[in-house]
Amino acid sequence: MPITSLVFAGVIAGFSLIASVMAAVCQLLTNNKALSLALGTLAIPILLCALLAYWILTMEADDPAPGNVLIGSLIFVAVIAPVAFLASYLTISFLARRASRNVR
């Protein structure tokens, strides 16, 4: 049980890091908070949905049942989207606070 919890925490931390980096790079390039937040939040769920669509198109007879994969993918997207939003929001807030200090 502790190993499963550590793996789950590691996956969440990894996706949070990816979302934070996407939001930070977009914020530094565009200086648009809304675009940065949207890109950081939606990048991972869009990639997961694209991966699901690719799996459905290339599905073979001995693959798992499509219902199970669909439900698992949608649950994973439902868990990752708020985590990515929170990570992106905190990153943008940190960068905005940091930029206001450097203006002086």
C-alpha positions as CSV (number, residue, x, y, z in Angstrom):
1,M,0.0,0.0,0.0
2,P,2.7,2.6,0.8
3,I,4.4,1.8,-2.6
4,T,1.1,2.5,-4.4
5,S,0.7,5.8,-2.6
6,L,4.3,6.8,-3.4
7,V,3.8,6.0,-7.1
8,F,0.5,8.0,-7.2
9,A,2.3,11.0,-5.5
10,G,5.1,10.7,-7.9
11,V,2.8,10.8,-10.9
12,I,0.9,13.8,-9.5
13,A,4.2,15.6,-8.8
14,G,5.5,14.8,-12.3
15,F,2.4,16.2,-14.0
16,S,2.4,19.2,-11.7
17,L,6.0,19.9,-12.8
18,I,5.1,19.6,-16.4
19,A,2.1,21.9,-16.1
20,S,4.1,24.4,-14.1
21,V,6.9,24.5,-16.8
22,M,4.4,24.9,-19.6
23,A,2.7,27.8,-17.8
24,A,5.9,29.5,-16.8
25,V,7.3,29.3,-20.4
26,C,4.1,30.7,-21.8
27,Q,4.0,33.4,-19.2
28,L,7.6,34.5,-19.9
29,L,7.0,34.5,-23.7
30,T,3.6,36.2,-23.9
31,N,3.0,38.0,-20.5
32,N,-0.6,36.9,-20.8
33,K,-1.8,35.3,-17.5
34,A,-5.0,33.8,-19.0
35,L,-3.3,32.1,-21.9
36,S,-0.6,30.8,-19.6
37,L,-3.1,29.4,-17.2
38,A,-5.1,27.8,-20.0
39,L,-2.1,26.3,-21.7
40,G,-0.6,24.9,-18.5
41,T,-4.0,23.5,-17.4
42,L,-5.1,22.0,-20.7
43,A,-1.9,20.7,-22.2
44,I,-1.8,17.4,-20.4
45,P,-5.5,16.5,-20.6
46,I,-5.5,17.3,-24.4
47,L,-2.5,15.0,-24.8
48,L,-4.2,12.2,-22.8
49,C,-7.4,12.6,-24.9
50,A,-5.3,12.4,-28.1
51,L,-3.6,9.3,-26.8
52,L,-7.0,7.8,-26.1
53,A,-8.2,8.6,-29.6
54,Y,-5.1,7.1,-31.1
55,W,-5.5,4.0,-29.1
56,I,-9.1,3.7,-30.2
57,L,-8.1,4.1,-33.9
58,T,-5.3,1.5,-33.6
59,M,-7.1,-0.9,-31.3
60,E,-6.6,-4.6,-32.0
61,A,-8.6,-7.7,-31.0
62,D,-6.5,-8.7,-28.0
63,D,-6.4,-5.2,-26.5
64,P,-8.3,-4.5,-23.3
65,A,-12.0,-3.7,-23.5
66,P,-12.6,-0.1,-24.8
67,G,-15.0,0.7,-22.0
68,N,-12.4,0.0,-19.4
69,V,-9.8,2.1,-21.1
70,L,-12.2,5.0,-21.8
71,I,-13.4,5.1,-18.1
72,G,-9.8,4.9,-16.9
73,S,-8.6,7.6,-19.2
74,L,-11.5,9.9,-18.3
75,I,-11.0,9.4,-14.6
76,F,-7.3,10.1,-15.0
77,V,-8.1,13.3,-16.9
78,A,-10.6,14.3,-14.2
79,V,-7.8,13.9,-11.5
80,I,-5.0,15.5,-13.5
81,A,-6.9,18.6,-14.7
82,P,-7.4,20.2,-11.3
83,V,-3.9,19.3,-10.3
84,A,-2.5,21.0,-13.5
85,F,-4.8,24.0,-12.9
86,L,-3.5,24.4,-9.3
87,A,0.1,24.0,-10.4
88,S,-0.3,26.5,-13.2
89,Y,-2.1,29.0,-11.1
90,L,0.6,28.9,-8.3
91,T,3.4,29.2,-10.8
92,I,1.8,32.2,-12.5
93,S,1.1,33.8,-9.2
94,F,4.7,33.2,-8.1
95,L,6.1,34.7,-11.3
96,A,3.8,37.7,-11.1
97,R,4.9,38.4,-7.5
98,R,8.5,37.9,-8.5
99,A,8.2,40.3,-11.4
100,S,6.6,43.0,-9.3
101,R,9.5,42.9,-6.9
102,N,12.1,43.2,-9.7
103,V,10.5,46.3,-11.2
104,R,11.9,48.6,-8.5
